[in-house]
Every structure is written in C-alpha cells, then in structure tokens.
Amino acid sequence: MKIDQLKSRIESSVNLDFGGIFSESIELFKKVWVQGLVTFLIMMACIMPFYLIIYIPMFAAGFNDPQSFESDQPPVWFAVLMIVFMPIFLLAVMTISNGLMAAFYRICKLKDKEEMGKDDYFRFLKGENLKKSFVLGLYATGLTFLGMLACGIGVIYVMVPVSLFPVFLAFRQDLTAAEIVKASFALGNKNWLVIFGLLLVCGFLANLGVIACYIGLFFTAMFGKIPLYFVYKNSLGFDADEQHEQPILEA
C-alpha cells in the first residue's frame, strides 16, 4: 500500500534542522509574500460570513433588549446557538483553510523551484479536492474537540499533525483523506518538537505585523505557515511526488 511505503519513507527520513528551515523560510517568504497576502485576504473574506452569523443575532438581541447580556449567565438562546453553530463554524474554517493553504503551498513550490505555473488559489476548493478538504476539515474538527477534552493539552499535541494536512493535500493528491491523516501523524510524531518550535517561533514573528497598526499583520501572517512547506520538502522531497499531481475533477 502506498501509505505504508510513505510511512516507511518518513521513518527513514533525516531529522529536521530547526535553524536551516527557519533560514529557508525567511528566504522563501521574500518570494511569496504577495501570494501570502492574497491567500490571507481570501481566507478572511471566506470566513467573515460565518462570523456575521454569530454576531448579527447578538447585536440584534442587544439592541432590542440591552439587559439580556448584563447578567453573569448568557441567554439560553445564545448558549444553544454557540453549542450548535460552533462545530459548524470550526468545520467551515478548517475546510476553507485546508484548501487555501494547500494552494499556497503549491505556489510556494513553484516559486521555490522556479517552475512555471498559475497561482490557482481555489485549486483545492473545487471538485474532488473540495470533498477531500471537507473530509480533512471533519478530521481536524474532531481531533480539536478531542484535544479539548484532554484539558486542552491534547490540542497542543494535535496542532502539529493537523497543521500538516494541507501540505500532504497539496503534494500527495493520490492519497485519500484518511491516508493524509495517517501520513501527517507519522511525520508530525517523528519531528514533533522541531515542528512545534517552528510553528511557535515563526507564528510569533508573523504576528509582529500588529505593530504596524495591525495592517502589517496582513503582510506577515503567512510567514508562520511557510516552515511546514520545508518540513515536507526536507523530509520527503518532491522528485518521487511529481507523478502524484492530478488534474482537478469537477463535481
């Protein structure tokens, strides 16, 4: 089975170098910051309607009954809304994020290897790729809730393999969603500390954009995601994966 072969390659791969990946990420960011900005803006535009679904009823209720949110306990209808809608909201965010991030990583590869190709930001949000992004969103949502049940500690653990979902989605389109999850856990577990450290440090640096009146965050936010591209590249490479890129099949 291809997943067994892939897991064997992961196990036999070299240990990742934190400093090397960090330096490579800085250099690649100089090439893809525009595409990162576009990806971030598209992501915000796609997620914004779901925020409105939450906040519009709150504003309407507060306008009609200003005292409804003054007590220590929120209104029953609001608690029910959050319980019902939050899983849907998280699933939508995960699905959109998986698709857009996979497209961004594909663009990173084009720029890194100086290949010709179209900056197709919605490549993984249509056809069969959308279905796979959705299923991965289900996995990510379920794993996140399971992590929360473990007093939140589990969330810290699963954030590493879950963050690798879009990378495998981008470069191993021959894998099913379940196989992507297995491969992500295999790679994440092998290099958990290095990947977690990269996410932590680069994520912190990416958020320094808030210093520029928060506008800078739009330009720097995607820097925190670039190390995952090099995690995949330095562990598995691309030569054997070129054959796995498949045309998009419309639903």
N, C-alpha and C positions, 0 to 999 in steps of 0.2 A: 504493500500500500504506500502511496506517495507521502502520506502523513508520517508513516513510520520512518521512511527514508529521510524526510525533512527533520524529524526529531533527532535522528542519528547525526545528521549534519550539524544541528545545533549543539548537541552534546560534544562533538569533536571540534567545534569552532574555538578560535582563540579567545582568551579572556579580553574583555574590552578595556581600553585605556581611557580613563576619565579625561586627562589633560589633552590627549590627541583629539578626542571627539569634541571637546569644548572649543579647541582652536579651529577645527574644521567647520564647526557650526557658525562661528563668527565670520569666517571667510565666505561660506555659502549664503549667509544672511545678507551680505553685501550685494549678492547677485539676485536674490529673490525677495527683497523687502517690498518691492512694488506688488508682486503677486501675493505676498503675505498680507499686505494691506487690503487688497481686493478680496481675498478669501475671508478676512476678518469682517469686512463690511457686509459681504453677502451673508455670512453666518448671523450677524446681528440683525440684518433685515429679515431673515427667515425665522428667527427665534422671537422677534419682537411681538408678532401677533399673539403668541402664547402668553407672554407677559400681560398683554392687554386683556386677555380673557380673565386673568386673575384680578387685575387692579381695577378694571372698569366697574365690576359689581361692588367692589369695596368703596370706590369713590361715590357711586350712586347711593349705596346704603348710608354712608357717612353724611351725604348731602341731605337725604330725606330724614335721617334720624341721627343727629350729631352725637347723641349719648350712647349709641349702640356699641362703640368701641372704647368707651371710657372705663368700663369695669375691667377687673382682672381677668375675667373669663371672656373669650371671644364669643360672638353669637354662634348659636348652634349651626345655622345655615353656612356660616363661614368655615367652621370646622369640618362639616360634611364636604363642602366644596374642595377644601385642601386635601382631604383624605382621598376623594375620588379623582381629583384632577392632577395631583402631584405626580403619580405614576405615569399618567398620560403625558404630562409636561416633560418629565425626565426622559421618557421614551422618544418623544419627538426631538428633543435636544440631542440625544445620543445618536439617533438616526441621521439627522442633518449634519452633526459634527463628524460622524464616521465618513459620510460621503464627501463632504467638502475637504476634510483633512486628507483623505486618500488621493483626491485630485491634486491637492497641494504637494503631497509627497511625490507624486508623479512629475509635477512641474519641477520640483527640486532635483530629481534625477536628470531631467532634460537639461537644466542649467548646469548641474554639477559635471555631467559628462559631455556638455556642449553638443547635445543632439538637437536635431530639428523636430519640432512638434508643436501642436496647438495647445494653448493654455485653456484646456476644457475644464472649467470649474465645476460643471454639473455632470461630468462623465459618470460619476458613481451615484448619481441621484436620478437615474432613469433606467428603464428596462430591468433586466435581471440583476444589474448591480444595485438598483434601489431595493429590491427584495432582500438581497444579501445584507445591505446596510441596515435594513429594518430588523432583520433577524439578529444581527450583531448588536443592534440597539436593545433588543429584548434581553440578550445575554448580559450586556453591560448594566442595564437597569436592574435585573435580577441579582447580579453579583454585588451591585452597590447596596441594595437593600439587605442582602445577607451580611455584607460587611458592617452595616449599621447595627445589625443585631448583635454583633460581637463588640459592643460598647464603642463602636467607631474605629477600633484598632484594625478590624478587617478591611475597612475602606482604604487605609494606608497601604495594606498589602496588595489588594486587588487593583489599585490605581496603576500599578506598573504594567501588568499584563493587559489590562483593559486599554491602556494608552497605546499599546502595540497593535490593536485591532486594525486601525486604518492603514498601517504600514503593510501588513500582510494583505489587506484588501486591495491595496494599490498594486502590489508586485506579485502576488500569487493568486491570480483570478481563477486558477484551476482548482483551488481549494473550496470546499463548502464552508458555510459559516461555522459549523461545529469544528471543522478541522482548523480553521483560523484561530478559534478559541484555544484549542489544544496547542497549536504552534506558538501562540502568544504566551501561554503559561510556561511552555518549555523554555523559550528564550528569556522570558521575564524572570523565571526562577533561577536560571543559570547566572544571570548578571543583575540580580535584583538590586543590590546595594549601589552599583555603578549607575544603573538607570535611574534609581530613585534620587541619587545625588545630583545627576544631571538635570532631572526634572525640577528639583528643588532650587538649585543654583540658577539655572537658566530661566526658570519661571520667575524667580525674584528679580533678576536683571531685566526681564521682559516687562515687568510691572513698574520699572523705574520711569517708564514713559509718563506716569501720572504727574511727575514733577513739572512737566511742561503743560500745566493747566489741564491735565488729563487727556489732551488731544494727542500728545506723544504716544499714549498707550496704543492708539490705533496703528501706529507705525512699528511699534516694538513687540506687540503681543505675540506674534507668531514666532519670534526668536525662541521662545520656550518650547516650541514643538520640533524645531529642526534637529536637535540631537537624536531623536528617535529614528530619523532617516539614516543617520550614520550608525546607529545601533544595528539596524538591519543590514546596511551595506557592509560594515566591518565584520559582521558575524557570518553572513550568508553570501554576500556579493550578488551580482546581477547576471553574470555570464550564463549560468545554468537556468536563469529565470526568464530570459528573453522570449523563449518559446511559450511562456505561460500567459502572455498578454493576449487577450481575446477581444474580438470585436464586440461592440455593445449590441445586445439583442433587445429590441423594443418589446415592451409587454403587449 
